[in-house]
Amino acid sequence: MGTTLRSIRDSLGLTRLTAHNRHGVSYSYLYEIEADKCTLKLETLEALISGYKVDPLLARHLRELRSAPAVLMPRERLRRRVTSNPDWMSHLDDLQERGVLAAYLDPFWNVLACNELFLSVMPGLEKTCSIAEWLFSPIAQEAWVDWEKEAAWNVAYDKAILGLYRESQQARDLVRHLGPNSEFRRMWASSVDVNYGRDSDSLLHVRHPPNNEIVSYWLSFAPMVEDMTILLATAIPKPYAGPRNPSTFESPTRATDTL
């Protein structure tokens, strides 16, 4: 909470003294809040949200940070729940036959089960079964045309999900694997944005080996259980509709960090 509030203040170019004019919280109290040395009262948090004029998604994130963390089953328990359901698993096969990429994911985008088409757009994903980790691998920067945009979106999503499920095993695993990655740290520090879902109009553009054919995909995510801890992700291929002349673009600098 403290680090997030300080990042918001810094992004607005405010000192603790000038921030007081925005929300009325004293310099000394704001220092204690940003250093996580006190329990933040709800009315104080609402004053900060109003004073900093944060967007609704960031306001939601701050309120979730003040609330108790949501409960999330460990990945393996969620995976067993998926793989033991014959109807869910046969649905993956049905979608494969229709040319639709499909996977069951947990909120951290860990793959619980998927069809072969889904794996085809993320070579090497089977090694970790974590899309968040895979996205910061060298092969991801070559396979996804808008890698910088996709990675930045994913980091903003990670912030929201880490806040909501911050006591989960998945949260600890994600921080352990991506915390040392310089590209991940750069994107984390460069923005205070958070998001909780993907715009349905935002297509994913993928370069397929071996001929580097580029395909756009329309993505959708549907909850399979009431608490939304298991999602069905589907991707339908569309004619390429990404950046013009992508074959002439240089690939982004390859990540050198070991995940």
C-alpha positions as CSV (number, residue, x, y, z in Angstrom):
1,M,0.0,0.0,0.0
2,G,2.7,2.5,1.0
3,T,4.8,1.9,-2.0
4,T,1.8,2.2,-4.4
5,L,0.7,5.5,-2.8
6,R,4.2,6.9,-3.0
7,S,4.4,5.9,-6.7
8,I,1.1,7.7,-7.4
9,R,2.4,10.8,-5.6
10,D,5.7,10.7,-7.5
11,S,3.9,10.3,-10.8
12,L,1.9,13.5,-10.1
13,G,5.1,15.4,-9.3
14,L,4.1,16.1,-5.8
15,T,6.1,16.3,-2.6
16,R,4.5,15.3,0.6
17,L,4.0,19.0,1.5
18,T,2.3,19.9,-1.8
19,A,0.3,16.7,-1.8
20,H,-1.3,18.0,1.5
21,N,-3.1,20.6,-0.6
22,R,-4.7,17.9,-2.6
23,H,-6.1,15.7,0.1
24,G,-5.4,17.3,3.5
25,V,-3.3,14.5,4.9
26,S,-0.4,15.9,6.9
27,Y,3.3,15.5,5.9
28,S,4.0,13.3,9.0
29,Y,1.0,11.0,8.6
30,L,1.6,10.6,4.8
31,Y,5.2,9.6,5.6
32,E,4.0,6.9,8.0
33,I,1.5,5.7,5.4
34,E,4.0,5.5,2.6
35,A,6.5,3.7,4.8
36,D,3.8,1.2,5.9
37,K,4.2,2.2,9.5
38,C,0.6,2.5,10.3
39,T,-2.8,1.0,9.5
40,L,-4.5,3.2,6.9
41,K,-8.0,4.3,7.9
42,L,-10.7,3.9,5.2
43,E,-11.6,7.6,5.3
44,T,-8.0,8.5,4.9
45,L,-7.6,6.2,1.9
46,E,-10.8,7.7,0.3
47,A,-9.3,11.2,0.8
48,L,-6.1,10.1,-0.9
49,I,-8.1,8.6,-3.8
50,S,-10.1,11.7,-4.2
51,G,-7.2,14.1,-3.8
52,Y,-4.9,12.3,-6.3
53,K,-7.9,11.9,-8.7
54,V,-6.9,8.3,-9.6
55,D,-8.9,6.4,-12.2
56,P,-11.5,3.8,-11.1
57,L,-9.3,0.8,-11.6
58,L,-6.5,2.2,-9.5
59,A,-9.0,3.2,-6.9
60,R,-10.3,-0.4,-6.8
61,H,-6.7,-1.7,-6.5
62,L,-6.0,0.6,-3.5
63,R,-9.2,-0.5,-1.8
64,E,-8.3,-4.2,-2.3
65,L,-4.8,-3.5,-0.8
66,R,-6.5,-2.2,2.3
67,S,-8.9,-5.2,2.5
68,A,-8.0,-8.7,3.4
69,P,-6.5,-10.7,0.5
70,A,-8.8,-12.9,-1.5
71,V,-8.3,-16.7,-1.2
72,L,-6.8,-18.6,-4.1
73,M,-6.2,-22.4,-4.3
74,P,-2.7,-23.4,-5.2
75,R,-2.1,-24.0,-8.9
76,E,-1.9,-27.8,-8.6
77,R,-5.2,-28.0,-6.8
78,L,-6.9,-25.9,-9.5
79,R,-5.3,-28.0,-12.2
80,R,-6.7,-31.2,-10.7
81,R,-10.1,-29.6,-10.5
82,V,-9.9,-28.9,-14.2
83,T,-8.3,-32.1,-15.5
84,S,-10.7,-34.3,-13.4
85,N,-13.7,-32.7,-15.2
86,P,-14.3,-34.7,-18.4
87,D,-16.7,-32.2,-19.9
88,W,-14.2,-29.4,-19.5
89,M,-11.4,-31.4,-21.0
90,S,-13.5,-32.6,-24.0
91,H,-14.4,-29.0,-24.6
92,L,-10.7,-28.3,-25.3
93,D,-10.7,-31.0,-27.9
94,D,-13.9,-29.7,-29.5
95,L,-12.4,-26.2,-29.8
96,Q,-9.2,-27.6,-31.3
97,E,-11.2,-29.3,-34.0
98,R,-12.9,-25.9,-34.8
99,G,-9.5,-24.2,-35.0
100,V,-9.9,-22.3,-31.8
101,L,-7.0,-21.9,-29.3
102,A,-8.2,-22.6,-25.8
103,A,-6.9,-23.0,-22.3
104,Y,-8.1,-23.0,-18.7
105,L,-6.2,-20.4,-16.6
106,D,-6.0,-19.3,-13.0
107,P,-6.1,-15.6,-12.3
108,F,-2.3,-15.3,-12.6
109,W,-2.5,-16.7,-16.2
110,N,-1.0,-20.1,-15.1
111,V,-2.1,-22.7,-17.6
112,L,-4.1,-25.4,-16.0
113,A,-4.9,-27.3,-19.2
114,C,-4.9,-26.3,-22.9
115,N,-5.1,-27.6,-26.4
116,E,-2.2,-27.9,-28.9
117,L,-3.3,-24.9,-30.8
118,F,-2.9,-22.8,-27.7
119,L,0.7,-23.9,-27.2
120,S,1.5,-23.2,-30.8
121,V,1.4,-19.4,-30.3
122,M,3.7,-19.6,-27.3
123,P,6.6,-21.9,-28.1
124,G,8.2,-23.2,-24.9
125,L,5.2,-22.4,-22.7
126,E,5.0,-26.0,-21.6
127,K,8.2,-25.6,-19.6
128,T,6.7,-23.3,-17.0
129,C,2.9,-23.3,-17.8
130,S,3.0,-19.6,-16.8
131,I,2.1,-17.0,-19.5
132,A,3.3,-14.2,-17.2
133,E,6.8,-15.8,-17.0
134,W,6.9,-16.9,-20.7
135,L,6.1,-13.3,-21.8
136,F,9.5,-12.1,-20.5
137,S,11.5,-14.8,-22.3
138,P,13.5,-14.1,-25.4
139,I,11.3,-16.2,-27.6
140,A,8.2,-14.2,-26.6
141,Q,9.8,-11.0,-27.9
142,E,10.2,-12.6,-31.3
143,A,6.8,-14.4,-31.4
144,W,4.5,-11.5,-30.4
145,V,4.5,-8.6,-32.8
146,D,3.4,-5.9,-30.2
147,W,5.6,-7.4,-27.5
148,E,6.2,-4.1,-25.6
149,K,2.5,-3.3,-25.6
150,E,1.5,-6.8,-24.5
151,A,4.2,-6.9,-21.8
152,A,3.2,-3.6,-20.4
153,W,-0.5,-4.6,-20.3
154,N,0.5,-7.9,-18.5
155,V,2.5,-6.0,-15.9
156,A,-0.5,-3.7,-15.2
157,Y,-2.6,-6.8,-14.8
158,D,0.0,-8.5,-12.6
159,K,-0.2,-5.5,-10.2
160,A,-3.9,-5.8,-9.8
161,I,-3.9,-9.6,-9.3
162,L,-0.9,-9.5,-7.0
163,G,-2.8,-7.0,-4.8
164,L,-6.0,-9.1,-4.8
165,Y,-4.3,-12.5,-4.1
166,R,-1.2,-11.3,-2.4
167,E,-1.0,-14.1,0.1
168,S,-1.3,-16.9,-2.4
169,Q,1.3,-19.3,-3.5
170,Q,0.9,-18.0,-7.1
171,A,1.8,-14.5,-5.9
172,R,5.0,-15.7,-4.3
173,D,5.9,-17.7,-7.3
174,L,5.4,-14.8,-9.7
175,V,7.5,-12.4,-7.6
176,R,10.2,-15.0,-7.3
177,H,10.4,-15.7,-11.0
178,L,9.9,-12.2,-12.4
179,G,11.2,-10.0,-9.6
180,P,14.9,-10.3,-10.9
181,N,13.9,-9.6,-14.5
182,S,15.1,-6.1,-15.6
183,E,12.4,-5.7,-18.3
184,F,9.7,-6.6,-15.8
185,R,11.1,-4.2,-13.2
186,R,11.4,-1.4,-15.8
187,M,7.7,-1.7,-16.8
188,W,6.6,-2.1,-13.2
189,A,8.3,1.2,-12.2
190,S,7.4,3.2,-15.3
191,S,3.7,3.3,-14.7
192,V,1.1,3.2,-11.9
193,D,-1.6,1.8,-14.2
194,V,-3.4,-1.4,-13.2
195,N,-6.0,-3.3,-15.2
196,Y,-8.3,-6.3,-14.5
197,G,-9.2,-7.4,-18.0
198,R,-8.4,-7.1,-21.6
199,D,-10.3,-4.9,-24.1
200,S,-12.2,-7.3,-26.4
201,D,-11.2,-5.1,-29.3
202,S,-7.5,-5.4,-28.6
203,L,-6.3,-8.2,-30.9
204,L,-3.2,-10.3,-30.2
205,H,-0.7,-10.4,-33.1
206,V,1.5,-13.5,-33.3
207,R,4.4,-14.4,-35.7
208,H,4.3,-18.2,-36.4
209,P,7.4,-20.1,-37.3
210,P,8.9,-21.4,-39.6
211,N,7.7,-18.9,-42.3
212,N,7.0,-16.1,-39.9
213,E,3.3,-15.8,-41.0
214,I,1.6,-13.3,-38.8
215,V,-1.9,-13.9,-37.5
216,S,-4.2,-11.8,-35.4
217,Y,-6.3,-13.4,-32.6
218,W,-9.5,-12.2,-31.0
219,L,-9.4,-13.2,-27.3
220,S,-12.1,-13.8,-24.8
221,F,-12.1,-14.9,-21.1
222,A,-15.0,-16.6,-19.5
223,P,-15.2,-17.6,-15.8
224,M,-15.8,-21.3,-15.2
225,V,-16.5,-21.1,-11.4
226,E,-18.4,-18.5,-9.4
227,D,-15.3,-17.0,-7.7
228,M,-13.6,-16.6,-11.1
229,T,-10.5,-18.5,-10.1
230,I,-10.7,-20.7,-13.2
231,L,-11.1,-19.0,-16.6
232,L,-11.6,-20.4,-20.1
233,A,-9.4,-18.4,-22.5
234,T,-10.1,-18.7,-26.2
235,A,-8.4,-17.2,-29.2
236,I,-10.0,-17.1,-32.6
237,P,-7.7,-16.5,-35.6
238,K,-8.5,-13.4,-37.7
239,P,-6.8,-11.8,-40.8
240,Y,-3.8,-9.8,-39.7
241,A,-4.8,-6.4,-38.4
242,G,-1.8,-5.2,-36.5
243,P,1.0,-2.7,-37.3
244,R,1.6,-2.1,-41.0
245,N,4.6,-3.9,-42.6
246,P,5.5,-5.8,-39.4
247,S,8.1,-7.9,-41.3
248,T,10.2,-4.8,-41.7
249,F,10.2,-4.1,-38.0
250,E,13.3,-5.0,-35.9
251,S,12.6,-7.4,-33.1
252,P,12.7,-5.9,-29.6
253,T,15.9,-6.2,-27.7
254,R,16.1,-9.8,-26.5
255,A,15.8,-10.3,-22.8
256,T,18.9,-11.6,-21.2
257,D,17.7,-12.2,-17.7
258,T,17.2,-15.8,-16.6
259,L,13.7,-16.4,-15.3
